[in-house]
């Protein structure tokens, strides 16, 4: 199994403490019957090439409430961080954050929807929360699959889903009898009446506002910003494989003299004896160090303290070149 460095685990846990679970002044506001001040929503997505190492990152900005495309961009990227279950953000957030930096100032989204979890996560810092902190933007996590967190998982989600009869119905995702506990996610029946979605707090959004925004832009089985980003990234992968060139995501490379990514293998014997198993202990790579510096609690102060969100791109140490 792949084991993330202790610094990554500690940084993600610390970053969760800096996430804001309420609507900040100046953001769009959600009333009882309407969402006021919200004009632009964004969706982000990654679609992979067959080698599972290169991908197309996509960002789409839609108008609200008409959900018309205002901006779209796709670019290829090489993901050098390996997949580790529960730590997907360290693999996918850097290119998604960089894509947000290319958006014209006049079209910067007020809310970003992420295909994944936010605070509904073992360390309360899923990809949506991670991206929100790094980009310093309000984010919402929307997942189709139910992640097991502290015993809260598919069993309870199935029970709650049975109470959601009409499109737009939702309920807090908590165990029965935990009504007093602050919910970090809710289950929402989408506009097409299909399988309930897990909507979780990302950053700078309370759960009530997050659900209201997703419900207002989800006429089908998934939120329109995420659906549009997914469609474009998939089409871009197919077009590239057929010979259509795509721009490579231009990110800052690691500083001169930075060590190359290393992997070392070791044997670990389970406590009490028994079968030996291979484990991979991953060193901190240049791109991971760049991302860690953006997270509070890892020697960094976070995007909010770093200044405008556009400064994030310059601090991401990530080498991205597709087709290599």
C-alpha positions as CSV (number, residue, x, y, z in Angstrom):
1,X,0.0,0.0,0.0
2,X,1.1,3.6,-0.5
3,X,1.8,5.6,2.6
4,X,1.9,9.4,2.5
5,X,4.6,11.2,4.3
6,X,3.8,12.2,7.9
7,X,4.1,15.9,6.9
8,X,1.3,15.5,4.4
9,X,-1.0,13.9,6.9
10,X,-0.3,16.6,9.5
11,X,-0.7,19.4,7.0
12,X,-4.0,18.2,5.8
13,X,-5.3,17.9,9.3
14,X,-4.1,21.3,10.2
15,X,-5.5,22.8,7.0
16,X,-9.0,21.5,7.9
17,X,-8.9,23.8,10.9
18,X,-8.4,26.8,8.7
19,X,-11.4,26.0,6.5
20,X,-14.3,28.4,6.9
21,X,-17.7,26.7,7.1
22,X,-19.8,29.9,6.9
23,X,-20.6,32.5,4.2
24,X,-18.1,35.3,4.4
25,X,-19.3,38.9,4.0
26,X,-19.1,40.0,0.3
27,X,-19.9,36.5,-1.0
28,X,-23.3,35.8,-2.6
29,X,-26.0,35.3,0.0
30,X,-28.7,32.7,0.2
31,X,-32.2,33.8,1.5
32,X,-35.2,31.7,2.2
33,X,-36.5,32.0,-1.4
34,X,-33.7,33.3,-3.5
35,X,-29.9,33.4,-3.9
36,X,-28.8,37.0,-4.1
37,X,-25.6,38.4,-5.7
38,X,-24.6,35.1,-7.3
39,X,-23.6,35.7,-11.0
40,X,-20.9,33.2,-11.8
41,X,-20.3,29.5,-10.9
42,X,-17.4,27.4,-11.9
43,X,-16.9,23.7,-12.3
44,X,-13.5,21.9,-12.5
45,X,-12.6,18.4,-13.6
46,X,-9.7,16.1,-14.6
47,X,-10.0,13.4,-17.3
48,X,-7.1,10.9,-17.6
49,X,-5.3,9.5,-20.6
50,X,-4.9,5.7,-20.8
51,X,-1.5,5.9,-19.0
52,X,-3.3,7.3,-15.9
53,X,-0.4,9.7,-15.5
54,X,-1.3,12.4,-18.0
55,X,-4.7,14.2,-17.9
56,X,-6.7,17.1,-19.2
57,X,-7.7,19.7,-16.6
58,X,-10.8,21.7,-17.4
59,X,-12.5,24.7,-15.9
60,X,-15.8,26.1,-17.0
61,X,-17.5,29.3,-15.7
62,X,-21.3,29.5,-16.1
63,X,-23.6,32.4,-15.6
64,X,-26.2,32.2,-12.8
65,X,-29.1,31.5,-12.9
66,X,-29.2,31.0,-16.7
67,X,-26.2,28.5,-16.6
68,X,-24.7,29.7,-19.9
69,X,-21.0,29.1,-20.5
70,X,-19.0,32.3,-20.0
71,X,-15.5,30.8,-20.1
72,X,-13.9,27.5,-20.7
73,X,-10.4,26.2,-20.9
74,X,-8.7,22.8,-21.2
75,X,-5.0,22.0,-20.9
76,X,-2.9,18.8,-20.5
77,X,-1.0,18.1,-17.4
78,X,1.3,15.4,-16.1
79,X,0.5,14.2,-12.6
80,X,3.7,13.1,-10.9
81,X,2.1,12.6,-7.5
82,X,0.9,9.0,-7.2
83,X,-2.6,8.1,-6.2
84,X,-3.0,7.4,-2.5
85,X,-6.5,6.6,-1.2
86,X,-7.8,9.5,1.0
87,X,-5.2,11.9,-0.3
88,X,-6.5,12.6,-3.8
89,X,-6.3,16.4,-3.2
90,X,-2.5,16.3,-3.3
91,X,-2.6,14.7,-6.8
92,X,-5.4,16.8,-8.4
93,X,-5.7,20.1,-6.6
94,X,-2.5,21.8,-8.0
95,X,-3.5,21.6,-11.6
96,X,-7.1,22.6,-10.8
97,X,-5.9,25.6,-8.8
98,X,-3.6,26.6,-11.6
99,X,-6.5,26.5,-14.1
100,X,-8.5,28.9,-11.9
101,X,-5.6,31.3,-12.1
102,X,-6.0,31.7,-15.9
103,X,-9.5,33.0,-15.6
104,X,-9.9,36.7,-16.5
105,X,-10.5,38.9,-13.5
106,X,-14.0,39.9,-14.7
107,X,-15.0,36.3,-14.9
108,X,-13.5,34.9,-11.6
109,X,-16.2,32.6,-10.2
110,X,-17.9,33.4,-6.9
111,X,-18.3,29.7,-6.1
112,X,-16.4,26.6,-7.5
113,X,-18.1,23.2,-7.5
114,X,-15.7,20.2,-7.2
115,X,-16.5,16.6,-8.1
116,X,-15.5,15.1,-4.8
117,X,-15.8,15.7,-1.1
118,X,-15.1,18.7,1.1
119,X,-15.4,18.6,4.9
120,X,-17.0,15.1,4.6
121,X,-13.6,13.5,4.8
122,X,-11.6,11.5,7.4
123,X,-9.5,14.6,8.1
124,X,-12.3,17.1,7.2
125,X,-10.2,18.3,4.2
126,X,-11.3,16.7,1.0
127,X,-10.4,18.0,-2.5
128,X,-13.1,20.7,-2.4
129,X,-11.9,22.1,0.9
130,X,-8.3,21.8,-0.2
131,X,-8.9,23.7,-3.4
132,X,-10.9,26.4,-1.6
133,X,-8.1,27.1,0.8
134,X,-5.4,27.1,-1.9
135,X,-7.4,29.3,-4.3
136,X,-9.0,31.4,-1.6
137,X,-12.4,30.9,-3.2
138,X,-15.7,29.5,-1.9
139,X,-16.0,25.9,-2.8
140,X,-18.6,23.1,-2.6
141,X,-17.9,19.3,-2.8
142,X,-20.4,17.2,-4.7
143,X,-19.9,13.5,-4.8
144,X,-21.9,10.7,-6.3
145,X,-20.3,7.9,-4.2
146,X,-20.6,7.9,-0.4
147,X,-17.3,8.0,1.5
148,X,-17.2,6.3,4.8
149,X,-16.3,8.8,7.5
150,X,-16.3,7.9,11.2
151,X,-18.8,5.2,10.7
152,X,-21.1,7.4,8.6
153,X,-21.4,5.8,5.2
154,X,-23.6,4.0,2.6
155,X,-25.9,2.3,5.1
156,X,-27.1,5.6,6.6
157,X,-27.1,7.3,3.2
158,X,-29.4,4.7,1.9
159,X,-31.8,5.2,4.8
160,X,-31.8,9.0,4.3
161,X,-32.2,8.7,0.5
162,X,-35.5,6.8,1.0
163,X,-37.0,10.0,2.6
164,X,-36.0,12.2,-0.4
165,X,-39.0,11.7,-2.6
166,X,-39.0,14.8,-4.9
167,X,-36.2,16.5,-7.0
168,X,-34.6,19.1,-4.8
169,X,-35.4,17.3,-1.5
170,X,-32.4,17.1,0.9
171,X,-31.5,16.2,4.4
172,X,-28.5,16.5,6.6
173,X,-26.1,13.5,6.4
174,X,-25.9,12.5,10.0
175,X,-26.5,9.5,12.0
176,X,-30.0,9.1,13.5
177,X,-30.2,10.8,16.8
178,X,-27.3,13.2,16.0
179,X,-29.5,16.1,15.1
180,X,-27.6,18.4,17.5
181,X,-24.3,17.6,15.8
182,X,-23.2,20.1,13.1
183,X,-23.6,18.3,9.8
184,X,-20.8,18.7,7.3
185,X,-22.7,17.3,4.4
186,X,-26.2,16.7,3.1
187,X,-27.9,14.3,0.7
188,X,-29.7,16.0,-2.2
189,X,-32.1,14.5,-4.7
190,X,-31.0,16.0,-8.1
191,X,-33.2,17.6,-10.6
192,X,-33.7,14.4,-12.7
193,X,-34.8,12.5,-9.6
194,X,-31.8,10.2,-9.8
195,X,-29.4,8.9,-7.1
196,X,-28.9,11.3,-4.2
197,X,-25.7,13.4,-4.3
198,X,-23.5,14.0,-1.3
199,X,-23.1,17.8,-1.0
200,X,-20.5,18.8,1.5
201,X,-19.1,22.1,2.8
202,X,-15.9,23.1,1.0
203,X,-14.6,26.5,2.0
204,X,-16.4,29.8,2.8
205,X,-19.8,28.2,2.5
206,X,-22.2,26.9,5.1
207,X,-24.1,23.7,4.4
208,X,-27.5,25.5,3.8
209,X,-25.9,27.7,1.2
210,X,-24.0,24.9,-0.4
211,X,-27.1,22.8,-0.9
212,X,-29.1,25.7,-2.2
213,X,-26.5,26.5,-4.8
214,X,-26.2,22.9,-6.0
215,X,-29.9,22.5,-6.1
216,X,-30.3,25.7,-8.2
217,X,-27.8,24.5,-10.8
218,X,-28.6,20.8,-11.0
219,X,-31.4,20.2,-13.5
220,X,-29.9,16.8,-14.4
221,X,-28.1,14.2,-12.4
222,X,-25.1,16.3,-11.5
223,X,-24.5,20.0,-11.1
224,X,-24.2,21.8,-14.5
225,X,-20.8,23.4,-13.8
226,X,-19.3,20.0,-13.0
227,X,-21.1,18.3,-15.9
228,X,-19.9,20.9,-18.4
229,X,-16.3,20.6,-17.1
230,X,-16.4,16.8,-17.3
231,X,-17.8,16.9,-20.9
232,X,-15.1,19.2,-22.0
233,X,-12.2,17.3,-20.4
234,X,-13.4,14.0,-21.8
235,X,-13.8,15.5,-25.3
236,X,-10.4,17.0,-25.1
237,X,-8.8,13.7,-24.2
238,X,-10.5,12.1,-27.2
239,X,-9.5,14.9,-29.5
240,X,-5.9,14.7,-28.4
241,X,-5.7,11.0,-29.0
242,X,-7.0,11.6,-32.5
243,X,-4.2,14.1,-33.1
244,X,-5.6,17.5,-32.1
245,X,-3.0,19.4,-30.1
246,X,-3.8,20.9,-26.7
247,X,-2.0,23.5,-24.7
248,X,0.1,22.2,-21.8
249,X,-0.7,23.6,-18.4
250,X,2.1,26.2,-17.8
251,X,3.1,25.8,-14.1
252,X,6.2,26.9,-12.4
253,X,8.9,24.2,-12.2
254,X,10.8,23.1,-9.2
255,X,13.7,25.4,-8.1
256,X,17.1,24.5,-9.3
257,X,18.8,21.9,-7.2
258,X,15.6,20.4,-5.9
259,X,15.9,16.7,-5.4
260,X,14.1,14.4,-7.8
261,X,11.1,12.3,-6.7
262,X,12.3,9.2,-5.0
263,X,10.6,6.0,-3.9
264,X,11.9,3.4,-1.6
265,X,10.5,0.0,-0.8
266,X,10.6,-1.9,2.4
267,X,9.1,-5.0,4.0
268,X,6.8,-4.6,6.9
269,X,5.8,-7.5,9.1
270,X,2.4,-7.2,10.6
271,X,2.2,-7.1,14.4
272,X,2.1,-10.6,15.9
273,X,3.8,-12.1,12.8
274,X,2.1,-13.3,9.7
275,X,2.4,-12.4,6.1
276,X,4.8,-9.7,5.0
277,X,3.6,-6.9,2.8
278,X,5.2,-4.4,0.6
279,X,4.8,-0.7,1.5
280,X,5.8,2.3,-0.4
281,X,7.1,5.3,1.6
282,X,6.9,8.4,-0.6
283,X,9.4,11.2,-0.1
284,X,8.2,14.8,-0.3
285,X,8.5,15.8,-3.9
286,X,9.0,19.4,-5.2
287,X,5.4,19.7,-6.2
288,X,4.2,18.4,-2.8
289,X,6.4,20.8,-1.0
290,X,5.0,23.6,-3.1
291,X,1.5,22.6,-2.2
292,X,2.3,22.1,1.4
293,X,3.6,25.7,1.7
294,X,0.1,26.9,0.7
295,X,-1.5,25.0,3.6
296,X,-1.7,26.3,7.1
297,X,0.1,24.2,9.6
298,X,2.9,23.1,7.3
299,X,5.2,26.0,7.4
300,X,2.8,28.0,5.3
301,X,0.2,30.6,6.1
302,X,-2.4,29.5,3.6
303,X,-3.8,31.4,0.6
304,X,-5.8,33.8,2.7
305,X,-2.7,35.2,4.4
306,X,-0.7,35.0,1.2
307,X,-2.7,37.7,-0.6
308,X,-4.8,37.5,-3.8
309,X,-5.6,34.1,-5.1
310,X,-3.5,34.7,-8.2
311,X,-0.4,34.5,-6.1
312,X,-1.0,30.8,-5.6
313,X,0.1,29.9,-9.1
314,X,3.5,31.4,-8.7
315,X,4.0,29.3,-5.5
316,X,3.0,25.9,-7.0
317,X,6.2,24.0,-7.8
318,X,4.9,21.5,-10.3
319,X,6.3,20.4,-13.6
320,X,3.6,19.7,-16.1
321,X,4.1,18.6,-19.7
322,X,1.8,16.2,-21.5
323,X,3.0,13.8,-24.0
324,X,6.4,13.3,-22.5
